[in-house]
Amino acid sequence: MVTMIIIYCLLAVGLIASFVKSREKTLKACKMAGKAFVKTGPSLLTVLGIVGLTLGILTPEIIAKAVGAEAGVMATLIASVLGAITLIPSLVAFPLAGSLLRSGATVMTISAFVTSLVMVGIVTAPMEIKELGKKFTLLRNGLGFLAALLIAMVMGVVL
Amino acid sequence: MIRVIKKFAGPLVVLAIYIGLALVRADLAVQSSHVAWDYLKEMVLIIPPVFLLMGLIEAWIPKNKIQKWLGKGSGFKGLVISFVLGTLPTGPLYVAFPMAATLIHKGASRTNMVVFLGSWAALKVPQLMVEIKFLGIAFTLLRFVLTLVALVLMGLLMEKFLRKFPDEEWLQRTDGEVQQPATEEMTR
Protein backbone atom coordinates (compact mmCIF):
# COMPACT_ATOMS: atom_id res chain seq x y z
CA MET A 1 0.00 0.00 0.00
CA VAL A 2 2.76 2.44 0.99
CA THR A 3 4.62 1.35 -2.12
CA MET A 4 1.67 2.28 -4.33
CA ILE A 5 1.29 5.68 -2.71
CA ILE A 6 4.99 6.43 -3.15
CA ILE A 7 4.97 5.41 -6.81
CA TYR A 8 1.83 7.37 -7.67
CA CYS A 9 3.09 10.47 -5.83
CA LEU A 10 6.40 10.28 -7.68
CA LEU A 11 4.53 9.90 -10.96
CA ALA A 12 2.21 12.82 -10.24
CA VAL A 13 5.10 15.13 -9.38
CA GLY A 14 7.09 13.98 -12.39
CA LEU A 15 4.23 14.32 -14.83
CA ILE A 16 3.24 17.77 -13.64
CA ALA A 17 6.83 19.05 -13.69
CA SER A 18 7.37 17.54 -17.12
CA PHE A 19 4.14 18.95 -18.51
CA VAL A 20 4.90 22.44 -17.25
CA LYS A 21 8.34 22.35 -18.81
CA SER A 22 7.50 20.86 -22.17
CA ARG A 23 4.29 19.47 -23.56
CA GLU A 24 5.98 17.67 -26.44
CA LYS A 25 8.53 15.91 -24.28
CA THR A 26 5.80 14.73 -21.93
CA LEU A 27 3.88 13.33 -24.86
CA LYS A 28 7.04 11.65 -26.09
CA ALA A 29 7.56 10.12 -22.63
CA CYS A 30 4.00 8.75 -22.63
CA LYS A 31 4.51 7.28 -26.09
CA MET A 32 7.73 5.60 -24.96
CA ALA A 33 5.89 4.21 -21.94
CA GLY A 34 3.17 2.81 -24.18
CA LYS A 35 5.69 1.22 -26.50
CA ALA A 36 7.60 -0.35 -23.59
CA PHE A 37 4.33 -1.65 -22.19
CA VAL A 38 3.33 -3.34 -25.45
CA LYS A 39 6.81 -4.84 -25.71
CA THR A 40 6.86 -6.28 -22.17
CA GLY A 41 3.19 -7.24 -22.01
CA PRO A 42 3.55 -10.86 -23.16
CA SER A 43 6.49 -11.65 -20.89
CA LEU A 44 4.64 -10.07 -17.96
CA LEU A 45 1.72 -12.41 -18.64
CA THR A 46 4.11 -15.37 -18.78
CA VAL A 47 5.67 -14.46 -15.45
CA LEU A 48 2.23 -13.96 -13.96
CA GLY A 49 1.17 -17.44 -15.07
CA ILE A 50 4.31 -19.11 -13.75
CA VAL A 51 4.04 -17.30 -10.41
CA GLY A 52 0.51 -18.63 -10.10
CA LEU A 53 1.64 -22.17 -10.87
CA THR A 54 4.60 -22.23 -8.48
CA LEU A 55 2.70 -20.65 -5.61
CA GLY A 56 -0.39 -22.73 -6.29
CA ILE A 57 1.54 -26.00 -6.29
CA LEU A 58 4.44 -25.25 -3.94
CA THR A 59 2.37 -23.98 -1.03
CA PRO A 60 4.03 -22.98 2.26
CA GLU A 61 2.87 -26.28 3.78
CA ILE A 62 4.59 -28.31 1.08
CA ILE A 63 7.78 -26.28 1.42
CA ALA A 64 7.67 -26.77 5.18
CA LYS A 65 7.33 -30.50 4.69
CA ALA A 66 10.22 -30.64 2.22
CA VAL A 67 12.58 -28.44 4.21
CA GLY A 68 11.73 -28.97 7.84
CA ALA A 69 11.79 -32.73 8.12
CA GLU A 70 15.52 -33.28 8.36
CA ALA A 71 18.73 -31.40 9.00
CA GLY A 72 21.85 -31.74 6.96
CA VAL A 73 23.36 -31.10 3.57
CA MET A 74 20.43 -32.63 1.69
CA ALA A 75 17.89 -30.40 3.44
CA THR A 76 20.05 -27.35 2.71
CA LEU A 77 20.26 -28.23 -0.98
CA ILE A 78 16.52 -28.85 -1.24
CA ALA A 79 15.88 -25.57 0.55
CA SER A 80 18.07 -23.58 -1.83
CA VAL A 81 16.50 -25.18 -4.92
CA LEU A 82 13.01 -24.48 -3.58
CA GLY A 83 14.05 -20.92 -2.79
CA ALA A 84 15.38 -20.46 -6.31
CA ILE A 85 12.18 -21.73 -7.94
CA THR A 86 9.59 -19.98 -5.84
CA LEU A 87 8.68 -16.33 -5.60
CA ILE A 88 7.10 -15.82 -2.21
CA PRO A 89 6.23 -12.41 -0.83
CA SER A 90 8.45 -11.59 2.16
CA LEU A 91 5.41 -11.29 4.44
CA VAL A 92 4.81 -15.01 3.88
CA ALA A 93 8.40 -16.19 3.43
CA PHE A 94 9.96 -14.87 6.63
CA PRO A 95 7.29 -16.12 9.04
CA LEU A 96 7.56 -19.49 7.27
CA ALA A 97 11.35 -19.46 7.61
CA GLY A 98 11.06 -18.45 11.26
CA SER A 99 8.67 -21.26 12.12
CA LEU A 100 10.88 -23.78 10.28
CA LEU A 101 13.87 -22.58 12.29
CA ARG A 102 12.00 -23.07 15.56
CA SER A 103 10.75 -26.49 14.52
CA GLY A 104 14.28 -27.83 14.07
CA ALA A 105 15.70 -26.76 10.70
CA THR A 106 19.31 -25.58 10.86
CA VAL A 107 20.43 -21.98 10.34
CA MET A 108 22.29 -23.14 7.23
CA THR A 109 19.14 -24.58 5.68
CA ILE A 110 17.03 -21.55 6.48
CA SER A 111 19.58 -19.06 5.21
CA ALA A 112 19.99 -21.13 2.04
CA PHE A 113 16.24 -20.90 1.53
CA VAL A 114 15.94 -17.18 2.28
CA THR A 115 19.04 -16.13 0.35
CA SER A 116 18.28 -18.11 -2.80
CA LEU A 117 14.67 -16.96 -2.58
CA VAL A 118 15.75 -13.34 -2.91
CA MET A 119 18.88 -13.78 -5.06
CA VAL A 120 17.58 -16.20 -7.69
CA GLY A 121 14.37 -15.79 -9.66
CA ILE A 122 13.64 -18.65 -12.02
CA VAL A 123 10.03 -17.58 -12.20
CA THR A 124 10.91 -14.07 -13.36
CA ALA A 125 13.65 -15.28 -15.73
CA PRO A 126 11.54 -15.03 -18.93
CA MET A 127 11.11 -11.35 -18.29
CA GLU A 128 14.71 -10.79 -17.24
CA ILE A 129 15.90 -12.47 -20.48
CA LYS A 130 13.59 -10.29 -22.54
CA GLU A 131 14.83 -7.10 -20.92
CA LEU A 132 18.47 -7.79 -20.13
CA GLY A 133 19.47 -10.69 -22.34
CA LYS A 134 20.11 -14.40 -21.88
CA LYS A 135 23.74 -14.13 -20.79
CA PHE A 136 23.06 -11.48 -18.17
CA THR A 137 20.15 -13.47 -16.74
CA LEU A 138 22.02 -16.78 -16.67
CA LEU A 139 25.08 -15.24 -15.06
CA ARG A 140 23.15 -13.22 -12.49
CA ASN A 141 20.98 -16.11 -11.40
CA GLY A 142 23.72 -18.73 -11.61
CA LEU A 143 26.18 -16.69 -9.60
CA GLY A 144 23.36 -15.72 -7.25
CA PHE A 145 22.66 -19.38 -6.56
CA LEU A 146 26.32 -20.10 -5.83
CA ALA A 147 26.49 -17.02 -3.62
CA ALA A 148 23.39 -18.19 -1.75
CA LEU A 149 25.02 -21.56 -1.01
CA LEU A 150 28.25 -19.91 0.16
CA ILE A 151 26.39 -17.39 2.31
CA ALA A 152 24.38 -20.22 3.85
CA MET A 153 27.56 -22.10 4.71
CA VAL A 154 29.16 -19.05 6.34
CA MET A 155 25.99 -18.29 8.27
CA GLY A 156 25.68 -21.88 9.42
CA VAL A 157 29.21 -21.75 10.81
CA VAL A 158 29.00 -18.29 12.39
CA LEU A 159 25.52 -18.41 13.93
CA MET B 1 -0.92 -13.71 -37.53
CA ILE B 2 2.20 -15.81 -37.09
CA ARG B 3 3.96 -12.81 -35.58
CA VAL B 4 1.21 -12.37 -33.02
CA ILE B 5 1.37 -16.05 -32.07
CA LYS B 6 5.14 -15.83 -31.77
CA LYS B 7 4.86 -12.77 -29.57
CA PHE B 8 2.44 -14.56 -27.26
CA ALA B 9 4.24 -17.92 -27.33
CA GLY B 10 5.13 -17.61 -23.61
CA PRO B 11 1.63 -16.90 -22.33
CA LEU B 12 0.21 -19.61 -24.64
CA VAL B 13 2.59 -22.23 -23.27
CA VAL B 14 1.67 -21.24 -19.72
CA LEU B 15 -2.02 -21.41 -20.61
CA ALA B 16 -1.51 -24.91 -22.00
CA ILE B 17 0.14 -25.94 -18.72
CA TYR B 18 -2.86 -24.60 -16.79
CA ILE B 19 -5.25 -26.57 -19.00
CA GLY B 20 -3.12 -29.70 -18.66
CA LEU B 21 -3.01 -29.26 -14.88
CA ALA B 22 -6.76 -28.72 -14.75
CA LEU B 23 -7.27 -32.12 -16.41
CA VAL B 24 -4.98 -33.91 -13.94
CA ARG B 25 -5.45 -31.97 -10.71
CA ALA B 26 -8.30 -29.50 -10.97
CA ASP B 27 -7.83 -28.29 -7.39
CA LEU B 28 -4.23 -27.24 -8.03
CA ALA B 29 -5.20 -25.45 -11.24
CA VAL B 30 -7.90 -23.50 -9.39
CA GLN B 31 -5.48 -22.65 -6.59
CA SER B 32 -2.89 -21.46 -9.12
CA SER B 33 -5.39 -19.30 -10.99
CA HIS B 34 -6.39 -17.67 -7.71
CA VAL B 35 -2.75 -16.75 -7.04
CA ALA B 36 -2.28 -15.49 -10.60
CA TRP B 37 -5.43 -13.40 -10.32
CA ASP B 38 -4.18 -11.79 -7.08
CA TYR B 39 -0.87 -10.93 -8.73
CA LEU B 40 -2.64 -9.59 -11.82
CA LYS B 41 -4.51 -7.10 -9.65
CA GLU B 42 -1.22 -5.92 -8.16
CA MET B 43 0.43 -5.66 -11.59
CA VAL B 44 -2.42 -3.65 -13.08
CA LEU B 45 -1.95 -1.06 -10.34
CA ILE B 46 1.81 -0.95 -10.38
CA ILE B 47 2.90 -1.39 -14.00
CA PRO B 48 1.36 1.69 -15.70
CA PRO B 49 2.86 4.29 -13.32
CA VAL B 50 6.26 2.59 -13.40
CA PHE B 51 6.38 2.56 -17.20
CA LEU B 52 5.31 6.21 -17.29
CA LEU B 53 8.07 7.08 -14.82
CA MET B 54 10.56 5.26 -17.02
CA GLY B 55 9.30 7.19 -20.04
CA LEU B 56 9.88 10.42 -18.15
CA ILE B 57 13.40 9.34 -17.21
CA GLU B 58 14.11 8.46 -20.81
CA ALA B 59 12.78 11.76 -22.10
CA TRP B 60 14.37 14.06 -19.53
CA ILE B 61 17.55 12.66 -18.05
CA PRO B 62 20.38 12.96 -20.54
CA LYS B 63 22.65 10.03 -21.27
CA ASN B 64 25.82 11.67 -19.99
CA LYS B 65 24.22 12.25 -16.56
CA ILE B 66 23.36 8.57 -16.15
CA GLN B 67 26.80 7.69 -17.43
CA LYS B 68 28.39 9.97 -14.85
CA TRP B 69 26.28 8.72 -11.94
CA LEU B 70 26.08 5.03 -12.82
CA GLY B 71 28.57 4.43 -15.63
CA LYS B 72 31.83 2.54 -15.62
CA GLY B 73 33.77 5.44 -14.12
CA SER B 74 31.26 6.10 -11.34
CA GLY B 75 33.21 3.92 -8.89
CA PHE B 76 32.15 3.76 -5.26
CA LYS B 77 29.60 6.57 -5.70
CA GLY B 78 27.90 4.58 -8.45
CA LEU B 79 27.68 1.53 -6.21
CA VAL B 80 26.13 3.57 -3.39
CA ILE B 81 23.57 5.16 -5.73
CA SER B 82 22.61 1.74 -7.16
CA PHE B 83 22.32 0.28 -3.66
CA VAL B 84 20.13 3.13 -2.39
CA LEU B 85 17.91 3.06 -5.51
CA GLY B 86 17.45 -0.68 -5.03
CA THR B 87 16.62 -0.65 -1.33
CA LEU B 88 13.87 1.98 -1.61
CA PRO B 89 10.39 0.52 -1.12
CA THR B 90 9.35 0.50 -4.76
CA GLY B 91 7.59 -2.71 -5.62
CA PRO B 92 8.26 -6.20 -6.97
CA LEU B 93 11.35 -7.27 -8.91
CA TYR B 94 9.66 -7.57 -12.30
CA VAL B 95 9.35 -3.80 -12.24
CA ALA B 96 13.11 -3.43 -11.85
CA PHE B 97 14.10 -5.35 -15.01
CA PRO B 98 12.82 -2.78 -17.53
CA MET B 99 14.29 -0.05 -15.33
CA ALA B 100 17.72 -1.67 -15.34
CA ALA B 101 17.47 -2.18 -19.12
CA THR B 102 16.67 1.51 -19.62
CA LEU B 103 19.57 2.53 -17.38
CA ILE B 104 22.02 0.24 -19.20
CA HIS B 105 20.99 1.73 -22.53
CA LYS B 106 21.56 5.15 -21.01
CA GLY B 107 25.08 4.20 -20.01
CA ALA B 108 24.90 2.55 -16.58
CA SER B 109 27.51 -0.14 -15.93
CA ARG B 110 26.63 -3.84 -15.54
CA THR B 111 28.25 -3.90 -12.10
CA ASN B 112 25.97 -1.17 -10.84
CA MET B 113 22.89 -2.77 -12.35
CA VAL B 114 23.65 -6.13 -10.72
CA VAL B 115 23.94 -4.33 -7.38
CA PHE B 116 20.74 -2.41 -8.16
CA LEU B 117 18.73 -5.55 -9.03
CA GLY B 118 20.26 -7.50 -6.16
CA SER B 119 19.49 -4.91 -3.51
CA TRP B 120 16.03 -4.51 -5.00
CA ALA B 121 15.35 -8.21 -4.50
CA ALA B 122 17.40 -9.03 -1.42
CA LEU B 123 17.97 -5.91 0.68
CA LYS B 124 14.74 -3.92 0.58
CA VAL B 125 14.05 -1.90 3.70
CA PRO B 126 10.48 -3.10 4.42
CA GLN B 127 11.59 -6.68 3.77
CA LEU B 128 14.45 -6.33 6.27
CA MET B 129 12.00 -5.22 8.96
CA VAL B 130 9.96 -8.39 8.48
CA GLU B 131 13.16 -10.44 8.49
CA ILE B 132 14.37 -8.93 11.77
CA LYS B 133 11.00 -9.65 13.34
CA PHE B 134 10.90 -13.33 12.38
CA LEU B 135 14.55 -14.39 12.08
CA GLY B 136 16.29 -12.05 14.49
CA ILE B 137 18.71 -9.17 14.18
CA ALA B 138 21.89 -11.29 14.06
CA PHE B 139 20.60 -13.41 11.16
CA THR B 140 19.39 -10.36 9.24
CA LEU B 141 22.56 -8.33 9.75
CA LEU B 142 24.86 -11.17 8.75
CA ARG B 143 22.80 -11.98 5.65
CA PHE B 144 22.70 -8.29 4.74
CA VAL B 145 26.48 -7.86 4.89
CA LEU B 146 27.28 -11.14 3.12
CA THR B 147 24.71 -10.49 0.39
CA LEU B 148 25.99 -6.99 -0.26
CA VAL B 149 29.57 -8.26 -0.60
CA ALA B 150 28.39 -11.07 -2.89
CA LEU B 151 26.44 -8.63 -5.09
CA VAL B 152 29.41 -6.33 -5.63
CA LEU B 153 31.66 -9.29 -6.46
CA MET B 154 29.03 -10.71 -8.84
CA GLY B 155 28.68 -7.35 -10.51
CA LEU B 156 32.41 -6.93 -11.07
CA LEU B 157 32.70 -10.47 -12.39
CA MET B 158 29.77 -10.08 -14.77
CA GLU B 159 31.06 -6.76 -16.08
CA LYS B 160 34.37 -8.41 -16.95
CA PHE B 161 32.74 -11.45 -18.50
CA LEU B 162 30.17 -9.56 -20.56
CA ARG B 163 32.82 -7.22 -21.89
CA LYS B 164 34.88 -10.18 -23.08
CA PHE B 165 31.90 -12.15 -24.38
CA PRO B 166 29.17 -9.64 -25.19
CA ASP B 167 25.60 -10.83 -25.60
CA GLU B 168 25.41 -10.33 -29.38
CA GLU B 169 21.86 -11.55 -29.67
CA TRP B 170 20.63 -9.11 -27.02
CA LEU B 171 22.60 -6.21 -28.45
CA GLN B 172 21.14 -6.84 -31.90
CA ARG B 173 17.63 -7.16 -30.59
CA THR B 174 17.79 -3.90 -28.65
CA ASP B 175 19.83 -1.98 -31.18
CA GLY B 176 16.80 -0.87 -33.16
CA GLU B 177 15.30 0.74 -30.08
CA VAL B 178 18.31 2.64 -28.82
CA GLN B 179 21.10 4.43 -30.54
CA GLN B 180 23.70 1.69 -30.71
CA PRO B 181 25.21 1.59 -27.23
CA ALA B 182 27.79 -0.92 -28.40
CA THR B 183 29.44 1.19 -31.08
CA GLU B 184 29.43 4.19 -28.83
CA GLU B 185 31.36 2.27 -26.21
CA MET B 186 33.95 1.29 -28.74
CA THR B 187 34.66 4.82 -29.88
CA ARG B 188 35.01 6.11 -26.35
Interface residues (C-beta under 8 A of the other chain):
Chain A: V2 T3 M4 I6 I7 Y8 L10 L11 G14 L15 S18 K25 T26 K28 A29 C30 K31 M32 A33 G34 A36 F37 T40 P42 S43 L44 L45 T46 V47 L48 G49 I50 V51 G52 L53 L55 G56 I57 T59 S90 L91 F94 P95 A97 G98 L101 V107 I110 S111 V114 T115 V118 M119 G121 T124 P126 M127 E128 K130 E131 L132 G133 K134 K135 F136 L139 R140 L143 G144 A147 L150 I151 V154 M155 V158 L159
Chain B: K7 F8 A9 G10 P11 V13 V14 L15 I17 Y18 L21 L28 A29 Q31 S32 S33 H34 V35 A36 W37 Y39 L40 M43 L45 I46 I47 P48 P49 V50 F51 L52 L53 M54 G55 L56 E58 A59 W60 P89 T90 G91 L93 Y94 F97 P98 A100 A101 I104 R110 M113 V114 L117 G118 A121 A122 K124 P126 Q127 V130 E131 K133 F134 L135 A138 F139 L142 R143 L146 T147 A150 L151 L153 M154 L157 M158 F161 L162 F165 D167 E169 W170 L171 R173
